[in-house]
Amino acid sequence: MRPSWLKAPVTGGVSAGKTRRILEGLGLNTVCNEACCPNRGHCYQRNTAAFLIMGTVCTRNCRYCAVDHGTPLPPDPDEPHRLAEAAFAMGLRFVVVTSVTRDDLPDGGAECFSRVVRALGERVPGIMVEVLTPDFMGSTESIAKVASASPTVFNHNLETVETLFPVLRPEGDYKRSLKVLGDFSAMRTGIPAKSGLMLGLGENADDVRRALAHLRENGVTMLTLGQYLQPSKVHAPVHRFVTPGEFEQWRGEALEMGYLSVASGPLVRSSYHADTHASELI
């Protein structure tokens, strides 16, 4: 049974319905729905969403993730245009764009990210775009392709600590994820690098401290820490529920380590109130 502090915010309202209609009308996907985010109703009510590009089928099978895995369809070449139209219709000034992992594509989908960022800038001049990317198999060329589009924030989630990677992210690689962040930070020193961890998966305090130190060493200045919630019985179980007080302690420790923006709490997710967190630095 979930503790009381994990009660999700309000999920209804006229604005939420309008957001859903725009997304459905333009045939767009959101990670809010595909990953069963507990905050999706609240975000829709705020007239925002985290767009999921390149389909809803991932080529990897992480043990904590609700997104379907298998063989995806080719990317839709019109998707950047439709996403930009949605941002315009919703009156967005800040957009989060993420994707499934596409190991089937030569560049891992980097060109798709670049095209979306550019399409958004053309349709809504001055719009700010946070990209939340997969690891592109560590390809420097792919990272450079995304960097060339000049997103406002570059995010790649570590998700969990090094000791749990082999079990929870068997097709991922801890050092490769750090390299992605480090490479981007070296390429574009003026663009904030962001990452996040889920807690409650069996990590200990030393594991978390090492991960936070490694992220800082690779140029990360924006951090999210949230509670892992089991999407279904076939996914990795929750090891424990981290209290709000512990999340606040981690926030303080991260700030002392040099992070400039830290969102830490049970219901925190990478894209949750991402606009507010980015405004602290931009």
Legacy VTK file of the C-alpha trace (Angstrom):
# vtk DataFile Version 3.0
C-alpha trace
ASCII
DATASET POLYDATA
POINTS 282 float
0.000 0.000 0.000
1.342 3.413 -0.952
1.948 5.959 1.814
-0.176 9.087 2.015
2.510 11.359 0.570
2.281 9.587 -2.795
-1.227 10.805 -3.513
-1.159 12.313 -7.013
-2.410 15.873 -7.687
-5.779 16.760 -9.236
-6.448 15.119 -12.614
-9.527 16.743 -14.127
-10.740 20.046 -15.493
-11.449 21.870 -18.737
-7.766 22.553 -19.482
-6.859 18.877 -19.125
-9.582 17.918 -21.599
-8.408 20.536 -24.102
-4.827 19.275 -23.882
-5.907 15.682 -24.490
-7.990 16.700 -27.514
-5.089 18.587 -29.109
-2.722 15.664 -28.605
-5.196 13.113 -29.915
-6.209 15.295 -32.853
-2.605 15.610 -34.008
-1.796 11.957 -33.369
0.928 12.675 -30.830
2.226 10.501 -28.022
3.281 11.543 -24.534
5.536 9.836 -22.058
2.916 10.914 -19.503
0.583 8.206 -20.816
3.044 5.588 -22.048
5.044 5.540 -18.798
1.915 5.720 -16.598
3.118 8.892 -14.892
1.135 9.638 -11.717
1.253 13.369 -12.493
-0.174 13.281 -16.001
-3.588 14.646 -15.081
-2.032 17.535 -13.197
0.283 18.353 -16.116
-2.583 18.206 -18.607
-4.503 20.536 -16.310
-1.521 22.923 -16.504
-1.835 22.713 -20.303
1.480 20.934 -20.748
2.833 17.476 -21.546
6.105 15.655 -22.242
6.034 14.677 -25.916
7.206 11.170 -26.843
8.632 10.979 -30.369
9.537 8.084 -32.679
6.654 5.883 -31.608
5.640 4.043 -28.454
7.703 0.865 -28.823
11.202 0.753 -27.335
14.023 -1.475 -28.557
15.152 -2.064 -24.956
13.437 -3.686 -21.997
14.346 -1.904 -18.761
12.874 -3.681 -15.748
11.210 -0.592 -14.289
9.678 0.938 -17.434
6.028 0.708 -18.514
6.738 1.593 -22.164
6.192 -1.321 -24.575
9.273 -3.007 -26.036
9.764 -4.835 -29.312
10.305 -3.865 -32.944
9.184 -0.276 -33.632
7.883 1.206 -36.868
10.003 3.690 -38.861
9.829 7.273 -37.545
7.042 9.441 -38.956
8.651 12.212 -41.062
5.691 14.535 -40.381
5.917 14.199 -36.590
8.131 17.273 -36.019
5.610 19.445 -37.861
2.626 18.068 -35.906
4.433 18.457 -32.603
5.237 22.069 -33.416
1.587 22.663 -34.284
0.553 21.216 -30.917
2.958 23.511 -29.081
1.516 26.478 -30.978
-2.096 25.423 -30.296
-1.367 24.901 -26.600
0.424 28.244 -26.311
3.536 26.597 -24.925
6.705 28.564 -24.233
8.591 25.563 -22.805
8.454 22.035 -24.234
9.885 18.710 -23.074
10.631 16.216 -25.856
11.688 12.650 -25.125
11.657 9.364 -27.011
11.753 5.628 -26.822
15.211 4.142 -27.358
15.746 3.421 -31.062
18.795 1.176 -31.334
17.417 0.122 -34.739
18.234 3.522 -36.252
21.805 4.291 -37.420
22.002 7.462 -35.311
19.684 6.277 -32.531
17.123 8.902 -33.517
19.386 11.930 -33.069
18.245 13.450 -36.365
14.622 13.160 -35.226
15.410 15.133 -32.081
17.230 17.758 -34.124
14.323 18.122 -36.562
11.803 18.491 -33.717
13.840 21.189 -31.955
14.207 23.138 -35.201
10.520 22.738 -36.129
9.472 24.062 -32.725
11.750 27.075 -33.068
10.350 27.882 -36.501
6.684 27.558 -35.458
7.013 29.239 -32.053
9.960 31.654 -32.147
11.676 31.921 -28.789
10.239 28.660 -27.457
12.463 26.798 -25.002
12.982 23.070 -25.578
14.263 20.480 -23.134
15.316 17.238 -24.810
15.383 14.020 -22.785
17.357 11.617 -24.931
18.361 7.952 -24.897
22.078 7.127 -24.835
22.504 6.817 -28.649
24.826 3.868 -27.867
27.343 6.489 -26.784
27.792 7.891 -30.311
29.579 11.237 -30.198
28.276 11.998 -33.704
24.675 11.519 -32.578
25.170 13.692 -29.506
26.717 16.378 -31.705
23.701 16.206 -34.030
21.371 17.029 -31.116
23.758 19.679 -29.820
23.742 21.409 -33.213
19.996 22.108 -32.837
20.707 24.116 -29.643
18.084 22.791 -27.210
17.537 24.877 -24.096
18.275 21.959 -21.747
19.903 18.597 -22.508
18.639 15.772 -20.310
19.708 12.142 -20.188
18.560 10.182 -17.165
20.919 7.903 -15.312
17.745 6.427 -13.728
19.482 4.247 -11.134
22.819 3.647 -9.415
25.743 1.720 -10.884
25.258 -1.434 -8.792
21.671 -1.842 -10.047
22.320 -1.199 -13.740
22.981 -4.876 -14.667
19.595 -5.941 -13.278
17.422 -2.935 -14.073
19.031 -1.629 -17.275
20.699 -4.729 -18.774
20.949 -3.200 -22.258
22.225 0.088 -20.894
25.617 0.964 -19.474
26.286 3.232 -16.501
29.570 4.637 -17.824
28.084 5.117 -21.290
25.268 7.224 -19.860
27.775 9.352 -17.985
29.771 9.744 -21.214
26.687 11.035 -23.048
26.280 13.776 -20.464
29.987 14.540 -20.361
30.282 14.713 -24.143
27.341 17.091 -24.468
28.600 19.275 -21.635
31.970 19.568 -23.363
30.356 20.414 -26.706
27.891 23.017 -25.459
29.117 24.575 -22.229
26.347 27.191 -22.267
23.483 24.674 -22.279
22.555 23.088 -18.915
22.944 19.316 -18.655
20.329 17.517 -16.588
19.857 14.004 -15.236
17.759 12.112 -12.738
17.527 9.085 -10.468
14.635 7.023 -9.176
14.968 6.035 -5.519
13.456 3.068 -3.737
14.833 0.386 -6.067
17.282 -1.102 -3.579
20.089 1.450 -3.676
21.873 2.576 -0.524
23.031 6.056 0.460
26.623 5.476 -0.670
25.350 4.306 -4.083
23.381 7.533 -4.485
26.263 9.753 -3.379
28.598 8.101 -5.894
26.073 8.578 -8.680
25.566 12.256 -7.794
29.338 12.783 -7.716
29.768 11.076 -11.098
27.035 13.218 -12.640
28.660 16.419 -11.376
32.015 15.252 -12.767
30.317 15.010 -16.165
28.920 18.530 -16.173
25.407 17.954 -14.840
23.986 20.962 -12.987
20.252 20.117 -12.996
19.026 17.107 -11.033
15.740 15.306 -10.371
15.198 12.700 -7.662
11.880 10.855 -7.389
10.245 7.740 -5.978
10.129 4.625 -8.165
6.593 3.268 -8.524
6.041 -0.238 -9.898
3.977 0.002 -13.122
2.776 -3.618 -12.921
3.479 -6.933 -11.188
5.924 -7.955 -13.921
8.161 -4.953 -13.323
10.836 -4.531 -10.664
9.268 -4.267 -7.196
9.492 -1.222 -4.976
12.172 -1.919 -2.406
10.996 0.857 -0.098
9.149 4.172 -0.070
11.524 7.069 0.523
10.062 9.678 2.874
9.626 13.355 1.962
12.158 14.193 4.646
14.788 11.989 3.023
14.138 13.579 -0.349
14.662 16.993 1.209
17.928 15.811 2.753
19.121 14.615 -0.655
18.187 17.967 -2.142
20.331 19.772 0.408
23.243 17.417 -0.136
23.042 17.799 -3.913
23.071 21.588 -3.657
26.154 21.367 -1.444
27.810 19.256 -4.176
27.351 22.106 -6.644
24.093 21.338 -8.404
22.325 24.555 -9.366
18.773 23.236 -9.672
17.467 20.234 -7.711
13.920 18.872 -7.736
13.668 16.144 -5.129
10.451 14.594 -3.865
8.263 11.479 -4.006
6.289 12.568 -7.077
9.123 14.313 -8.900
9.694 13.139 -12.462
12.134 14.424 -15.112
9.585 16.531 -16.940
7.356 17.457 -13.994
7.392 21.275 -13.721
10.507 21.220 -15.919
9.771 24.782 -17.013
9.924 26.020 -13.424
13.192 24.226 -12.730
14.797 25.481 -15.934
13.815 29.052 -15.078
16.204 28.845 -12.116
19.127 28.759 -14.551
17.897 30.360 -17.775
LINES 1 283
282 0 1 2 3 4 5 6 7 8 9 10 11 12 13 14 15 16 17 18 19 20 21 22 23 24 25 26 27 28 29 30 31 32 33 34 35 36 37 38 39 40 41 42 43 44 45 46 47 48 49 50 51 52 53 54 55 56 57 58 59 60 61 62 63 64 65 66 67 68 69 70 71 72 73 74 75 76 77 78 79 80 81 82 83 84 85 86 87 88 89 90 91 92 93 94 95 96 97 98 99 100 101 102 103 104 105 106 107 108 109 110 111 112 113 114 115 116 117 118 119 120 121 122 123 124 125 126 127 128 129 130 131 132 133 134 135 136 137 138 139 140 141 142 143 144 145 146 147 148 149 150 151 152 153 154 155 156 157 158 159 160 161 162 163 164 165 166 167 168 169 170 171 172 173 174 175 176 177 178 179 180 181 182 183 184 185 186 187 188 189 190 191 192 193 194 195 196 197 198 199 200 201 202 203 204 205 206 207 208 209 210 211 212 213 214 215 216 217 218 219 220 221 222 223 224 225 226 227 228 229 230 231 232 233 234 235 236 237 238 239 240 241 242 243 244 245 246 247 248 249 250 251 252 253 254 255 256 257 258 259 260 261 262 263 264 265 266 267 268 269 270 271 272 273 274 275 276 277 278 279 280 281
